[in-house]
């Protein structure tokens, strides 16, 4: 019997949450940018898909240097996306449909337009206002060298120099992403107090929890020393500078935030959810973030990073089961998000292996993910099998990584192109109300094949696979939380049992292989005759022998 059935209170342990990238979901005003009213209009679609909740990417007032991850006011809605009244309507509508709402909270940094940062700039060196951030004097006789050698995640140095009130070059401030995103100093007591106020503001408005941006960040080494290998820190977008991330003090913050959530649960019996974006080197370190009194969930990115390879998948799944689920936490699986190349494209390489391979593998990976014990997140468009848009012209790119590095490597616009809903030509039903409205990123013609109206009408579509998988997951006690037992399989195949008798198998190769269970599968990611598991296919069976 799965934990889901015995401890229904912990709804989040095996929830499936849909990530709504608000600016690309559905535009209700015709300005080419998605908004909260658009999200509300899309709720019946998400209900039909069968998700338990939504995570809304940041919609707060922001100059949008990093699409809302540069927050100028944590307790309001940017007029581009609506207003607080519209937000309340969205929460009410979601609640009516039984869909939970999670907000994206950004505690590592804010916007350089945030009033407290502006106050810090004006207040000058040594002030209490500057202590809320990391201001430091530069090195060298005239202070013209940054205080340390750290790199920013999105290119360039992690420090920018300010001009002081007297017009002279002055102190430097730390920003681990872009200069428009100054890092908060969590050692200053006013910072945790401010975030407690923000959490309560939204909890009081009825949200069900928060996705926490850069949840292994927040604290930096107190001395801000040089990094022994700054080039290595810069090689990956994931957080690896051990002096800037994963400091022990961050766990106290998650304990504090968990206790705030528990306080709300004590009032009404309804559990709130904290899910962290935790990029740390090992599953063991990851497990530290989801101890019983810290975050409820943390995205386990190793599955997302794994190449399409039997051993790689088996290794990351085994590690998660042992090091995370083994300590009593739930594993939170994810294959796509707004920062990553979409699975259809990622698994399609090398392209010479044949067209449609990436899509077949992405379908198989989806069934695998939905069969694993724990929670899962789906990124908008994943359920439509959207490939990455890889050929956006330079002049439409908005990702600060492109601006700051001049390189298209690792840029994120291609997975953020506005969703196609209907029709044969852009805007594919994404915008409404204004003739000729242009989506903020151009949609390619081939988006027509993936539009939701087509997907809903075609039972062979990605959409139906996700919908069927979610329905079975909700109705079969073997799925969701619980145990996983590997089966012996030939090379290139992974198979495991959930509960006593539900078997999930994936053929990572391209040639068919005998199925581990005779009989017709309950669900398969592609055509799957009895007794055979075709290449690049996953299937679920009940083994009733
Ligand atoms: C992670 C978010 O997912 C990403 O989109 C953002 O740019 C960085 N954190 C900085 O906030």
Boltz pocket constraint, residues with backbone or C-beta under 6 A from the ligand:
constraints:
  - pocket:
      binder: B
      contacts: [[A, 66], [A, 69], [A, 106], [A, 177], [A, 213], [A, 214], [A, 277], [A, 338], [A, 339]]
      max_distance: 6.0
